[in-house]
Amino acid sequence: GIARATRGAGAKRALDLVAVTASAPLWAAAVAALAVAVRASSPGPAFFVQPRVGRRGRMFGCVKLRTMRVDADEHLRDLLARDPELRREFNRDFKLRNDPRITRIGRVLRITGLDELPQLLAVLSGEMSLVGPRPVVPEETAYYGPYLELVQSLRPGLTGLWQVSGRNDIPYEERVALDVEYALTRTLRGDVGIILRTILLAFRPGERGAY
């Protein structure tokens, strides 16, 4: 399984570098403009860095445009302590559908996926790939069971099967299954297809399953 998953890694890396480098003037300008908008809309930094689990289990800092208030972690602890239903939802999905911590511009960034544009720098550095399994937080690795080593044989992706298959609207077990399916069946042509579907879904927020 792992040997099959890593086959063609050189061509996949070449696709990442060519696509990200060629489009750099566009996405760098977009990130700069959005960073200004984030700073203007709420107090705090423009970017948010969260530890995620990468290839072979190595940790890296996943950078996104900030979509939440600056005291989001403390506010979440208070919310979950007061509301058992929210606590169950967060323990199940690691997200809240109607998260009160998200800013007005942050909600737009999440729905369109534009908050993830800074991760293109991680693609350039080799910590991520354009397409791959989800970059999960450490607590989520327990859900992968015997498939964890297989999924972690690949760089996590800026997008992937989960992102174009309903995202947060699908149960967690299916998210894991999609990561495993990608690891076992991926092709360069399939990666290009996922990238194109991701771009199209950015213009169809109702179909993305993002929140």
C-alpha positions in Angstrom: 0.0 0.0 0.0 2.7 2.5 1.0 4.8 1.7 -2.1 1.8 2.2 -4.3 0.9 5.5 -2.6 4.4 7.0 -3.1 4.8 5.9 -6.7 5.2 8.9 -9.1 6.2 11.2 -6.2 8.7 13.0 -8.4 6.2 14.0 -11.0 3.7 15.0 -8.3 6.3 17.3 -6.7 7.1 18.8 -10.1 3.5 19.6 -10.7 3.4 21.3 -7.3 6.4 23.4 -8.0 5.5 24.4 -11.5 1.8 25.3 -10.7 2.6 27.2 -7.6 5.5 29.1 -9.0 3.7 30.0 -12.2 0.7 31.3 -10.4 2.7 33.1 -7.6 2.0 36.7 -8.9 -1.7 36.0 -8.6 -2.0 34.2 -5.3 0.6 36.4 -3.6 -1.3 39.5 -4.5 -4.5 38.0 -3.3 -3.0 37.0 0.0 -1.6 40.5 0.5 -5.0 42.1 -0.2 -6.9 39.7 2.0 -4.4 40.1 4.8 -5.1 43.9 4.8 -8.8 43.2 4.8 -8.5 40.8 7.8 -6.5 43.3 9.8 -9.0 46.1 9.0 -12.0 44.0 9.9 -11.0 42.9 13.5 -8.2 43.5 15.9 -5.3 41.0 15.7 -2.8 39.6 13.2 -3.7 38.7 9.6 -2.5 35.1 9.8 -3.1 32.2 12.1 -0.6 29.3 12.5 -1.8 25.9 13.8 0.3 22.8 14.4 -0.7 20.0 11.9 0.6 16.5 11.3 2.5 16.2 8.1 4.3 13.5 6.1 5.8 10.6 8.1 4.2 12.2 11.2 6.3 15.3 11.3 4.7 18.4 12.7 4.6 21.7 10.8 2.9 25.1 11.2 -0.1 25.3 8.9 -0.6 29.0 8.0 -4.1 30.4 7.2 -5.6 33.8 7.0 -7.1 34.5 10.4 -10.9 33.9 10.4 -11.6 34.0 14.1 -11.4 36.5 16.9 -7.9 36.6 18.5 -9.1 35.0 21.8 -10.7 32.0 19.9 -9.1 29.3 22.0 -10.1 30.7 25.3 -13.6 31.5 24.0 -13.9 27.9 22.7 -13.0 26.5 26.1 -15.7 28.6 27.7 -18.3 27.6 25.1 -17.6 23.9 25.4 -17.7 24.0 29.2 -21.1 25.7 29.2 -22.8 23.8 26.3 -22.7 19.9 26.3 -24.3 19.8 22.8 -21.5 22.0 21.3 -19.0 19.9 23.1 -20.3 16.7 21.5 -20.3 18.4 18.1 -16.7 19.6 18.5 -15.5 16.3 19.8 -17.1 14.6 16.8 -16.1 17.0 14.0 -13.3 19.1 15.5 -15.4 22.1 14.2 -18.6 23.9 15.0 -21.2 24.5 12.2 -22.3 27.8 13.7 -19.1 28.9 15.3 -19.5 32.3 17.1 -15.8 32.9 17.1 -15.7 33.4 13.3 -15.5 37.0 12.1 -17.7 38.4 9.4 -14.9 38.4 6.8 -13.7 35.1 8.2 -16.9 33.4 7.3 -16.5 34.5 3.7 -12.9 33.3 3.6 -13.9 29.9 4.9 -16.9 29.4 2.6 -14.7 30.2 -0.5 -11.6 28.5 0.8 -9.5 31.7 0.4 -8.3 31.5 4.0 -6.1 28.5 2.9 -4.1 30.4 0.2 -1.1 31.1 2.4 -0.6 27.3 2.5 0.9 27.6 -1.0 4.1 28.6 0.8 4.1 25.2 2.5 3.7 23.6 -0.9 6.8 25.4 -2.1 8.7 24.4 1.0 7.7 20.7 0.6 5.7 20.4 3.8 2.4 20.1 1.8 1.3 19.2 -1.7 -1.4 20.8 -3.8 -3.5 17.6 -3.6 -3.3 15.1 -0.8 -4.8 13.8 2.5 -6.1 16.3 4.9 -3.6 18.1 7.2 -5.0 17.0 10.5 -4.4 18.1 14.1 -2.7 15.5 16.3 -5.9 14.6 18.0 -7.4 13.4 14.7 -4.7 10.8 14.0 -6.4 8.3 16.3 -9.3 8.1 13.8 -7.1 6.6 11.1 -6.3 3.4 13.0 -4.2 0.9 10.8 -4.3 3.3 7.9 -2.4 6.1 9.5 1.0 5.1 8.2 -0.4 4.8 4.7 -2.0 8.2 4.7 1.1 9.8 6.3 3.3 8.4 3.5 2.1 11.4 1.5 2.4 15.1 2.0 -0.9 16.5 3.2 -2.8 18.5 0.6 -4.1 22.0 0.2 -7.0 20.3 -1.4 -8.1 16.6 -1.8 -10.9 14.2 -2.2 -12.5 15.3 1.0 -12.6 19.0 0.0 -14.4 18.2 -3.3 -16.7 15.5 -1.9 -18.8 17.5 0.6 -16.2 18.5 3.1 -17.8 19.1 6.6 -21.2 17.7 5.4 -19.8 14.1 5.4 -19.2 12.0 8.5 -15.7 11.7 9.9 -15.4 8.0 9.0 -16.0 8.9 5.4 -13.3 11.6 5.5 -10.8 9.0 6.7 -12.0 6.6 3.9 -11.5 9.4 1.3 -7.9 10.0 2.5 -7.2 6.2 2.3 -8.8 6.0 -1.2 -6.7 8.9 -2.4 -3.5 7.3 -1.0 -4.2 4.0 -2.8 -5.6 5.3 -6.2 -4.0 8.7 -6.8 -2.7 9.6 -10.3 -1.3 12.8 -11.7 -4.3 13.1 -13.9 -6.5 12.7 -10.9 -4.7 15.4 -9.1 -5.3 17.8 -11.9 -9.0 16.9 -11.9 -9.2 17.6 -8.1 -7.5 21.0 -8.5 -9.9 22.0 -11.2 -12.9 20.8 -9.2 -11.6 22.8 -6.2 -11.4 26.0 -8.2 -14.9 25.5 -9.5 -16.3 24.9 -6.1 -14.8 28.2 -4.9 -17.5 29.8 -7.0 -20.2 27.5 -5.7 -20.0 28.0 -1.9 -23.3 26.2 -1.4 -21.8 23.0 -2.7 -18.5 23.1 -0.8 -19.7 22.0 2.7 -17.4 24.5 4.2 -18.1 26.5 7.4 
